[in-house]
Structure formats: C-alpha cells, structure tokens
C-alpha cells in the first residue's frame, strides 16, 4: 500500500513509534492538498488497529490483507474504536466545514473503553475544515486525551490551525510525490491510461495525484501537444488557435475547457523557467496576463471561444529566441 502512496518514510516513522509504545496522541499530517495524506491517515489507522487487535502484521508498510476482519469492520463503518470526521454530504452537496456537533459526537468513543484492542483512533480529514467551535471542542480533548487515543489530523495549511492545537500535536511533513511514484499511482488507478497521457498527468499534477486525477479522461496529452506546437512555431495563420477554440468552446467540452484554463498559464510559467533576459520578461508578462484572463473566465462568464483564442495567443508569443 505504501509503495502506491509513496510515503514510506512517514509510514516507517509512525509504525516505529507505535511499536515502541511511545506514540504521541496527536499528529498533524501536513503537506500540499491531493498528495495522499487522507488516504495515508486511513491506511495507518487500519494498520494500527489491525496490529492492536492481533496478531500483528508481519509485512512492511501499511498493507493489511483484504480479508482481514478489522478491514471489513472499518470498510463497513462498524469498527467501535474508530471514527472519521469530514464535512458532511447531504443531497449531493458537501458542507463547507466540520461542525461542532460532529466533534461532540465523538463523546461515545472518547468516554468508553476500547472494545477490540487497547487503541482508539480518530481521523480528521481535514482539520482545516473545522469550524471555530469545532476546533475549540477538539482542543479540549487534545489537552486531556484519553489513554490509548490517537488523533490523526490531515492539514493542507497547518498555519491556519489554532496555535493551541498545533502545540498539542506533533507535525509530520508530507512532500509532493516524485514522478515515478506519481506514475504508479495513476497506473494503479486507471490501467487504460496511455504512457503519453500519464506523462501529461504527471506534469499537471506537480506531485499531487489528487490534482492529476482531476484531469484524467480529458485527453490532456493532445492539448499539451497542440500548445507546445503553438509555443514553438507561433501558429502562423491562427489555424491551431482556431481549432482549439472550436473544439473546447462546445458545451460538451466544458471539463476540457476548464482544464485548458488551468493548464495554459502553468505551461507558460514552465516555459519561462528556461528563459533569461528580455525573453524571460516577455514570458512572465504573458503568464501574468494569461493567469488573470483564465482566473476570471468562468466568474465573468466570458465567451469561451474568445478566451481560448486569447490564451493560445499568449502561448504563441513564446515563439521567439529564448535569449532575445
């Protein structure tokens, strides 16, 4: 499991702490959004609860057999010593925050003894979503934690958490995944993806499988090939720009249009990294204009065809000598 997640060092660190009997009661799993911190927290909780119920797992990492009874209980939402807090979903709409009532709802778990082992675990994904009252309610528990209680707080921006929560937890940092780990994640998620599409998704994800998977199925590779051609040759005659505008402005192409809005400024920024002098200044100027245009396209209900053509024109401006 950790070979897919790509966070072997963090897994080894926490498993070692658990085996030593010196596991701190609260951990903030900190790092960029979409790199697998939530999945890591749930996998760690499963492994620790399986080990505690016995017999301990013999393999390395966080892997637990599919037929393990503890896995089946957690998958069914029926493990008495485990709870997970996340924004609630109702009628297809996900709440913006984790409410104080959800945190108070942990009282049964907190006030009762462990049922299946000597360990209880709460995963909060993410702690950034705790409303103020919920954060204060959690703080009271972190100040006087029950014995054998473990809190795993996923956080994309730990600086926004209450300082008092940070002071009562240890922070474990997670970095963006390297390209090879990204490829393993993407291939394991969808084995039908071509090599060129996986390469495009790796570039788009920038170390975040969650971000990369948002683009899956949108034929990102072909879009990048077209933009690279425009950046290289300048698209004399506007043929490629017009083709992009025609294809991506269709209502049925809305997901690809939104991907185009996100990726085009990023591709200009990537091109800027290879330039210097006046060429760098030109690239940065067009990146800023493209970023501003793309950022307002949806909010201002701008004409998609016009936006696509103008963004591609900013890409075409890169077709000059890099040291010019």
C-alpha positions in Angstrom: 0.0 0.0 0.0 2.7 2.5 0.9 4.6 1.8 -2.4 1.5 3.2 -4.1 1.1 6.1 -1.7 4.7 6.9 -1.9 5.2 8.0 1.7 7.3 5.1 3.1 9.4 7.2 5.4 6.4 8.7 7.1 4.9 5.2 7.5 8.0 3.7 9.0 8.3 6.6 11.4 4.8 6.3 12.8 4.8 2.5 12.9 8.1 2.5 14.8 6.7 5.0 17.3 3.6 2.7 17.7 5.7 -0.4 18.3 7.9 1.4 20.8 4.9 2.3 23.0 5.8 6.0 22.8 3.2 7.1 20.2 2.2 10.7 20.7 -1.6 11.2 21.0 -1.9 13.8 18.3 -0.4 14.1 14.8 -0.8 16.8 12.2 -0.2 15.2 8.7 0.9 18.4 6.8 1.5 18.9 3.2 0.0 20.1 -0.1 -3.5 19.1 -1.0 -4.0 16.0 -3.1 -0.8 14.1 -2.3 -2.5 11.3 -0.4 -2.4 12.5 3.3 -6.0 11.5 3.9 -5.5 8.0 2.3 -2.3 7.7 4.4 -4.2 8.5 7.6 -6.9 5.9 6.9 -4.3 3.3 5.9 -2.3 4.0 9.1 -5.4 3.8 11.3 -6.3 0.4 9.7 -2.8 -1.0 10.2 -2.5 0.2 13.8 -6.0 -1.2 14.7 -5.3 -4.5 13.0 -1.9 -4.8 14.8 -3.6 -3.9 18.1 -6.3 -6.5 17.7 -3.6 -9.1 16.9 -1.8 -10.9 15.7 0.4 -8.0 14.5 1.0 -7.8 10.7 4.3 -9.3 9.6 4.8 -7.3 6.4 6.4 -3.9 6.0 4.5 -0.7 5.3 0.8 -0.2 5.9 -0.6 -3.1 3.9 -3.4 -5.1 5.5 -5.0 -8.1 3.8 -8.3 -7.5 2.0 -10.0 -10.2 4.1 -8.7 -9.0 7.5 -11.7 -8.7 9.9 -10.6 -5.2 11.1 -10.5 -4.0 7.5 -14.0 -5.3 6.9 -15.3 -3.6 10.1 -13.7 -0.2 9.1 -15.0 -0.5 5.5 -18.5 -1.1 6.8 -18.2 1.9 9.2 -18.8 -0.5 12.1 -15.4 -0.5 14.0 -16.3 0.6 17.6 -12.8 2.1 18.2 -12.5 4.2 15.0 -14.1 7.4 13.9 -13.6 9.7 11.0 -14.6 13.3 10.7 -15.1 15.1 7.4 -17.5 17.7 6.0 -20.9 16.0 5.8 -22.7 15.5 2.5 -26.4 16.0 2.1 -28.5 15.7 -1.1 -25.2 15.7 -3.1 -23.9 18.9 -1.5 -20.9 18.8 0.7 -20.8 21.1 3.7 -18.0 23.7 3.9 -17.0 22.8 7.4 -16.8 20.1 10.1 -19.4 21.2 12.7 -19.1 21.4 16.5 -21.8 18.7 16.7 -19.7 16.3 14.8 -16.8 16.8 17.2 -19.1 16.5 20.2 -20.4 13.3 18.6 -17.1 11.7 19.4 -18.1 11.6 23.1 -19.2 7.9 23.0 -15.8 6.9 21.6 -13.9 9.1 24.0 -15.8 8.1 27.1 -15.9 4.3 26.6 -13.0 1.8 26.8 -11.6 0.3 23.7 -13.6 -2.7 22.5 -11.4 -4.7 20.3 -7.9 -3.8 21.4 -6.1 -1.2 23.6 -6.3 1.5 20.9 -8.8 4.1 19.6 -8.2 6.3 16.6 -9.9 9.4 15.1 -9.0 10.6 11.6 -10.0 14.2 10.8 -9.8 15.0 7.0 -9.2 17.8 7.0 -8.6 19.7 10.2 -8.5 22.9 8.1 -12.3 22.4 7.7 -13.1 22.6 11.4 -15.4 25.5 12.2 -14.3 27.6 15.1 -16.5 25.9 17.7 -15.4 22.5 16.5 -11.8 23.4 16.7 -12.2 24.6 20.3 -14.1 21.4 21.2 -11.3 19.3 19.7 -8.8 21.3 21.6 -10.3 20.4 25.0 -9.9 16.7 24.1 -6.3 17.2 22.9 -5.5 19.0 26.2 -6.5 15.9 28.2 -6.5 13.0 25.8 -7.9 9.6 26.9 -5.4 6.8 27.3 -4.6 4.9 24.1 -6.3 7.6 22.0 -4.7 8.7 18.7 -5.8 11.7 16.6 -4.6 12.0 13.0 -5.3 15.5 11.7 -4.9 15.9 8.0 -3.9 19.5 7.1 -3.2 21.3 3.9 -2.4 24.6 5.6 -1.3 23.9 9.2 -0.5 27.5 9.8 -4.3 28.2 9.8 -4.9 25.8 12.6 -5.3 27.1 16.2 -1.8 27.6 17.6 -3.0 25.7 20.7 -3.9 22.7 18.5 -0.5 22.8 16.8 1.2 23.0 20.2 -0.5 19.8 21.4 0.3 17.7 18.3 3.4 16.7 16.5 3.7 17.6 12.9 4.7 15.1 10.2 5.5 16.7 6.8 4.5 15.2 3.5 6.1 16.3 0.3 4.8 16.1 -3.3 5.4 12.7 -4.8 8.3 12.1 -7.2 7.4 11.5 -10.8 7.8 7.7 -10.6 5.5 7.4 -7.6 3.0 9.5 -9.4 3.1 7.2 -12.4 2.5 4.2 -10.1 -0.5 5.9 -8.5 -2.0 6.9 -11.9 -1.5 3.5 -13.5 -2.9 1.7 -10.5 -6.0 4.0 -10.6 -6.6 3.6 -14.3 -4.6 0.9 -16.2 -6.1 2.1 -19.5 -4.2 5.4 -19.4 -1.6 5.6 -22.2 2.0 6.4 -21.4 1.7 9.9 -23.0 -1.4 10.7 -21.0 0.2 9.5 -17.8 3.2 11.8 -18.6 0.9 14.7 -19.2 -1.0 14.0 -15.9 2.3 13.8 -14.0 3.3 17.2 -15.3 -0.2 18.6 -14.5 -0.2 17.1 -11.0 3.1 18.5 -9.9 3.5 15.8 -7.3 -0.2 15.6 -6.3 -2.1 12.5 -7.5 -5.4 14.2 -6.5 -4.8 17.1 -8.7 -3.6 14.9 -11.6 -6.7 12.7 -11.4 -8.9 15.7 -11.9 -7.6 15.8 -15.4 -7.9 12.1 -16.1 -10.0 11.2 -19.2 -9.7 14.7 -20.6 -7.0 13.8 -23.2 -4.6 16.3 -21.7 -1.7 14.9 -23.7 -3.2 16.1 -27.1 -4.0 19.5 -25.6 -0.4 19.9 -24.4 1.0 18.8 -27.8 -1.0 21.5 -29.5 0.0 24.2 -27.1 3.7 23.1 -27.4 3.4 23.4 -31.2 1.9 26.9 -30.8 4.7 27.9 -28.4 7.4 26.6 -30.8 6.1 27.9 -34.1 3.8 30.7 -33.2 0.9 29.2 -35.1 1.1 31.3 -38.3 -2.3 31.8 -39.8 -4.0 31.0 -36.5 -5.0 27.6 -37.6 -4.3 25.8 -34.3 -5.7 28.5 -32.2 -9.0 28.5 -34.1 -9.2 24.7 -33.9 -8.7 24.8 -30.2 -11.4 27.5 -29.8 -13.8 25.4 -31.9 -13.2 22.2 -30.1 -13.1 23.4 -26.5 -15.9 26.0 -26.6 -18.6 23.4 -27.1 -20.8 22.8 -24.1 -19.9 19.1 -24.1 -16.2 20.1 -23.8 -16.7 22.1 -20.6 -14.4 19.9 -18.5 -11.6 20.1 -21.1 -12.2 23.9 -21.3 -11.8 24.2 -17.5 -8.6 22.1 -17.7 -7.4 24.4 -20.5 -7.9 27.4 -18.3 -5.9 25.9 -15.5 -3.1 24.4 -17.6 -2.3 27.1 -20.1 -0.9 29.7 -17.6 1.0 26.8 -15.9 2.6 25.8 -19.3 3.6 29.4 -19.9 5.2 29.6 -16.4 7.1 26.3 -17.2 8.4 27.8 -20.4 9.5 30.9 -18.5 11.8 28.9 -16.3 14.0 28.1 -19.3 14.4 31.7 -20.4 16.6 34.6 -19.4 16.9 38.3 -20.1 14.2 40.1 -22.2 12.7 36.7 -23.3 12.1 35.9 -19.6 10.4 39.3 -19.1 8.2 38.6 -22.1 7.2 35.2 -20.9 6.4 36.5 -17.4 4.3 39.3 -18.9 2.2 36.9 -20.9 2.0 34.5 -18.0 0.5 37.3 -15.8 -2.0 38.2 -18.5 -2.9 34.6 -19.1 -3.4 33.9 -15.4 -5.6 37.0 -15.0 -7.7 36.0 -18.0 -8.1 32.4 -17.1 -8.9 33.3 -13.5 -11.8 35.5 -14.5 -13.2 33.5 -17.4 -15.7 31.4 -15.5 -16.6 34.0 -12.9 -17.2 36.7 -15.5 -18.9 34.4 -18.0 -16.6 35.4 -20.7 -17.1 33.9 -24.2 -15.2 30.6 -24.2 -14.0 30.7 -27.8 -12.6 34.2 -27.3 -10.9 33.2 -24.1 -9.4 30.1 -25.7 -8.1 32.1 -28.7 -6.6 34.8 -26.5 -4.9 32.4 -24.1 -3.4 30.5 -27.0 -2.2 33.8 -28.4 -0.3 34.4 -25.2 1.3 30.9 -25.7 2.1 31.9 -29.3 4.1 34.9 -28.0 6.6 32.4 -26.6 7.7 31.6 -30.2 10.8 33.8 -30.1 14.5 33.3 -29.5 14.9 32.4 -25.8 17.7 34.9 -25.4 16.0 37.6 -27.4 
